[in-house]
Amino acid sequence: MAISSVYLLIDNERSIGGIASHGSPTDTDPNEIDLEAGPADQIQCRIFLETDGRDFIAPCKCKGTSKYVHRECLDHWRAVKMYL
């Protein structure tokens, strides 16, 4: 898997919660995570199943609950997978 195909969803220069740092509350970015979403709408890491809302990426074209993963979790999984 090429790292260049990984898309970072949360930019360090933006605020978490669906509001860009330069926009108003009505200007939402579809790539940002809504931390106030209900359990059914919450984005979850597909490796460790955490929903903490930090640094989610979409490393492939999966959709639904399998779409997102933390960059750290993916790096850990790839490191461990090499030894299996």
Residue frames as qw, qx, qy, qz and C-alpha x, y, z in Angstrom:
[[0.000, 0.890, 0.456, 0.000, 0.00, 0.00, 0.00],
 [0.425, 0.387, -0.009, 0.818, 1.43, 3.35, -0.99],
 [0.232, -0.488, -0.460, 0.704, 1.46, 6.03, 1.66],
 [0.022, 0.085, -0.245, -0.966, 0.65, 8.59, -1.04],
 [0.326, -0.357, -0.702, -0.523, -2.82, 7.07, -1.34],
 [0.333, -0.495, -0.682, 0.422, -3.64, 7.88, 2.27],
 [0.031, -0.653, -0.228, -0.722, -5.86, 10.90, 2.76],
 [0.232, -0.136, -0.598, 0.755, -5.59, 12.83, 6.01],
 [0.160, -0.686, -0.643, -0.300, -9.01, 13.86, 7.22],
 [0.359, -0.900, -0.208, 0.133, -8.15, 16.17, 10.06],
 [0.503, 0.596, -0.151, 0.608, -5.70, 18.94, 9.36],
 [0.523, -0.318, -0.450, 0.651, -3.71, 20.27, 12.32],
 [0.084, 0.052, 0.013, 0.995, -4.64, 23.81, 11.29],
 [0.455, -0.375, -0.421, -0.689, -8.37, 23.19, 11.63],
 [0.410, -0.265, 0.585, -0.648, -10.52, 22.78, 14.67],
 [0.104, -0.118, -0.985, -0.070, -12.18, 19.45, 15.43],
 [0.231, 0.432, 0.659, -0.571, -15.95, 19.34, 15.37],
 [0.411, 0.579, 0.659, 0.248, -16.84, 20.16, 11.80],
 [0.091, 0.981, 0.131, -0.106, -16.03, 23.89, 11.81],
 [0.690, 0.392, -0.054, 0.606, -13.05, 25.18, 9.88],
 [0.457, -0.454, -0.275, 0.713, -10.93, 27.61, 11.87],
 [0.091, -0.112, 0.200, 0.969, -11.56, 30.35, 9.33],
 [0.246, -0.359, -0.667, -0.605, -15.28, 29.70, 8.85],
 [0.470, -0.289, 0.236, -0.800, -18.52, 30.23, 10.66],
 [0.476, -0.073, 0.809, -0.336, -20.54, 27.51, 12.47],
 [0.766, 0.450, 0.265, -0.374, -22.59, 27.00, 9.31],
 [0.518, 0.673, -0.506, -0.151, -19.50, 26.40, 7.13],
 [0.798, -0.340, 0.494, -0.061, -18.81, 22.72, 7.72],
 [0.253, 0.551, -0.742, -0.285, -16.19, 20.62, 5.99],
 [0.928, -0.012, -0.139, -0.346, -17.43, 17.13, 5.03],
 [0.731, 0.294, -0.555, 0.266, -13.97, 15.70, 5.79],
 [0.028, -0.415, 0.597, -0.686, -13.96, 16.79, 9.42],
 [0.390, -0.243, -0.882, 0.107, -15.33, 14.71, 12.28],
 [0.437, -0.580, -0.087, -0.682, -18.39, 15.70, 14.29],
 [0.231, 0.157, -0.828, 0.486, -17.48, 14.88, 17.88],
 [0.413, 0.029, 0.457, -0.787, -21.06, 15.54, 19.00],
 [0.603, 0.073, -0.593, -0.529, -22.53, 12.86, 16.73],
 [0.828, -0.284, 0.246, -0.415, -24.56, 10.09, 18.30],
 [0.583, -0.354, 0.726, 0.085, -23.12, 6.57, 18.74],
 [0.754, 0.408, 0.510, 0.073, -24.55, 5.38, 15.41],
 [0.457, 0.881, 0.027, 0.118, -23.01, 8.35, 13.58],
 [0.413, -0.808, 0.385, 0.169, -19.65, 8.29, 15.37],
 [0.652, 0.601, -0.462, 0.014, -16.53, 7.60, 13.28],
 [0.822, -0.473, 0.314, -0.040, -14.59, 4.64, 14.65],
 [0.045, 0.641, -0.742, -0.188, -11.05, 3.35, 14.09],
 [0.900, 0.138, -0.255, -0.326, -11.38, 0.03, 12.27],
 [0.569, 0.317, -0.702, 0.288, -8.29, -1.45, 13.95],
 [0.227, -0.011, -0.742, 0.631, -8.70, -0.64, 17.66],
 [0.225, -0.630, -0.705, -0.236, -12.36, 0.52, 17.53],
 [0.263, -0.440, -0.352, 0.783, -11.68, 3.83, 19.29],
 [0.171, 0.790, 0.492, 0.324, -13.78, 6.93, 18.63],
 [0.430, -0.599, -0.197, 0.646, -11.57, 9.65, 20.09],
 [0.332, 0.909, 0.249, -0.021, -11.67, 11.84, 16.96],
 [0.229, -0.811, 0.377, 0.385, -7.95, 12.40, 16.46],
 [0.015, 0.562, -0.694, -0.450, -6.08, 12.04, 13.15],
 [0.753, 0.266, 0.588, -0.128, -8.48, 9.77, 11.30],
 [0.116, 0.454, -0.606, -0.644, -7.49, 8.84, 7.75],
 [0.859, 0.315, 0.251, -0.315, -9.19, 6.88, 4.98],
 [0.316, -0.517, 0.696, 0.386, -6.37, 4.68, 3.58],
 [0.189, 0.102, 0.880, 0.423, -8.49, 3.03, 0.91],
 [0.326, -0.138, -0.360, -0.863, -11.87, 3.31, -0.80],
 [0.221, -0.344, -0.894, 0.182, -13.80, 1.37, 1.87],
 [0.296, -0.463, -0.152, -0.822, -17.08, 2.90, 2.99],
 [0.728, -0.529, -0.337, -0.277, -19.14, 2.78, 6.16],
 [0.671, -0.723, 0.155, -0.042, -17.66, 1.66, 9.47],
 [0.877, -0.089, 0.209, 0.423, -14.53, 0.25, 7.81],
 [0.451, 0.823, 0.075, 0.337, -13.54, 3.53, 6.19],
 [0.044, -0.894, 0.271, -0.354, -11.56, 5.28, 8.93],
 [0.869, -0.203, -0.269, 0.362, -8.46, 4.44, 10.93],
 [0.311, -0.915, 0.166, 0.195, -6.04, 6.38, 13.12],
 [0.519, 0.728, -0.441, 0.082, -2.68, 6.96, 11.43],
 [0.213, -0.570, 0.739, -0.288, -0.89, 5.59, 14.55],
 [0.795, -0.013, 0.532, -0.291, -3.06, 2.45, 14.59],
 [0.828, 0.554, -0.041, -0.081, -2.39, 1.79, 10.91],
 [0.274, 0.738, -0.591, 0.179, 1.36, 2.26, 11.39],
 [0.463, -0.394, 0.727, -0.319, 1.31, -0.14, 14.37],
 [0.876, 0.215, 0.351, -0.251, -0.73, -2.73, 12.46],
 [0.696, 0.669, -0.261, 0.000, 1.63, -2.54, 9.48],
 [0.024, 0.674, -0.699, 0.237, 4.69, -2.97, 11.74],
 [0.611, -0.199, 0.699, -0.313, 3.21, -6.02, 13.51],
 [0.857, 0.414, 0.144, -0.271, 1.85, -7.50, 10.26],
 [0.445, 0.708, -0.547, -0.036, 5.38, -7.68, 8.82],
 [0.103, -0.448, 0.850, -0.256, 6.37, -10.19, 11.50],
 [0.756, 0.055, 0.478, -0.443, 3.41, -12.54, 11.08]]
